[in-house]
Amino acid sequence: MDATNRETFVAVQKNGDGDLTAFQTSTGRVLDYQQALAEVKSGAISGVNVFKGRDGEMYIRGDADGDPTNNLDQLPPF
């Protein structure tokens, strides 16, 4: 799958602490965090990657491109 036909995240849901809990894709699908994590790992979502935090857990983050406006935290809520 090349980047042109991979989905992207266009909106997010956050909990009361501001942590990301769900994602909406460019095709309108809604994924909870674990579903999104699996899809990012499989390469189905463009513009993001998975990293292992200091706590040993896996997390989703936007690809570093120097543009803070497309960070996951900056996406609109849904």
N, C-alpha and C positions, 0 to 999 in steps of 0.2 A: 504494500500500500504506500503510495507516495504522499507527500505532504498536501497535495492539492485536493485529495479526496478524503483526508482524515478530518475528523471532527475537531472542534476547538471548544474550550469553555467560554461561555458568553455571560454567565451570571452565577452568583453563589448564594448560599444560605450560610448564616453564621449563628452560633449559639450566644448566650448571654456574655460569655467571656471574649467574644470576637473570634473564636476559632471557627474555621471553615468546616461545615458539616455536610453540605450537599452542593452539587454542581449542575448547571443546566448547560447542555451542549448546543452547538450551532444547528443541530437538527431538531432541537426541542426536547430531547430526552433529558430526564432528571435522574441523576445518579447519586446514591448516598456515598459517603466518603470511601467505604470499602470497595464498592463497585467501581468508583472512579479510579481508585488506586490500582485495581486489577486491569482496567482498561489502559491506563497510562503505562503500566508495566508491559502490556502486550503491544504497545506502539499504536493503539487505535486513536489516541488523542494527540494532536499536534500542539507545540508551543509550551509543553510542560514536561517535567521529568520527576523521577522518584529519587529521594535520598534517604539515608539512614541517619536519624537524629542521634544526639548524644545519649538519649534514653534507650537506644536500640530499636525504636519503632521506625516504621517507614512513613514518609511524608511526601506530599505532592507540592511542588513549587514550579513557578514559571521559569522558562528558560531565561538565563541572563542575557539580555540584549541591550542593556543600558537605558531602557525606556521604562521609567517607573509607572507610567500611566496604564500599562497593560499587566501590571502585577495582579495576581489573583485577588489580593485584598482590595484592589481598586475596582474590580468588576461590580456591576450593579446587583442589588439583591433581587430575588425573585420570590 
